[in-house]
């Protein structure tokens, strides 16, 4: 037997800025190599959201490098 799906559901509109993926990252969240790899992946995409994500990841890489030098 098949059940009918409720098709009246409408999800709430997206209220985020698209950068939630990097909003809560800190310099100790992931190893530098992982952050660099993910930044490179985002740099290959051409839209502005990916460029912003890549730059935030690069900032975390710099923070990781600075923390290790102290």
GUBA-179333 format. One record per residue (C-alpha): x, y, z. Coordinates in pm, whole numbers, plus 32768, in hexadecimal, padded with zeros to 4 digits. Example, Ala and Ser with C-alpha at 12.3 -4.5 7.8 and 13.67 -1.06 7.14 Angstrom:
<sites>
84CE7E3E830C
85577F9682CA
</sites>
This chain:
<sites>
800080008000
807C81577FB5
80478286808E
800683D98001
811084D88050
80B1862380E7
8102871C7FD4
8090884D8095
81D888738152
829D89A880F4
83F389CB8196
84528B17822E
85218BF6814C
86988BD98172
870B8CE98261
88808CA78267
89998D5881B6
8A2D8C1D811A
8B668C3281EE
8AF18B5D8312
8BEC8A5582A8
8D0C8B2B8325
8C5E8BFD842D
8CB28B1A8552
8E088AA084E8
8F348AF585BC
90A68ACF8581
90A88985863F
8F7C88EA8590
90338830847E
919987E98416
923B88EC8335
925487F68213
90DD87BF8219
909389338227
917D897180FF
90DF885A8033
8F8188DB8072
8FED8A428026
908089CF7ED9
8F3C891C7E85
8E758A5A7EC9
8F6D8B2E7E04
8F288A5D7CCD
8DBC8AC77CDB
8D818C1D7C48
8C608CB07D0D
8C908DAE7E22
8C128CCB7F39
8D268BCF7EF5
8E2E8CE17EE5
8DBE8D61803A
8DC58C0180CC
8F228BC6803C
8FA48D0C80CE
8F188CB98227
8FBC8B638215
91068C0581B3
90E78CE982E4
90C28BB383BE
91F58B1A8318
92B98C53836E
92398C4384D3
92A58AD584EA
93FF8B2A8468
94248C508556
93B88B7F867F
94C08A778637
95DB8B748618
95AD8C078772
</sites>
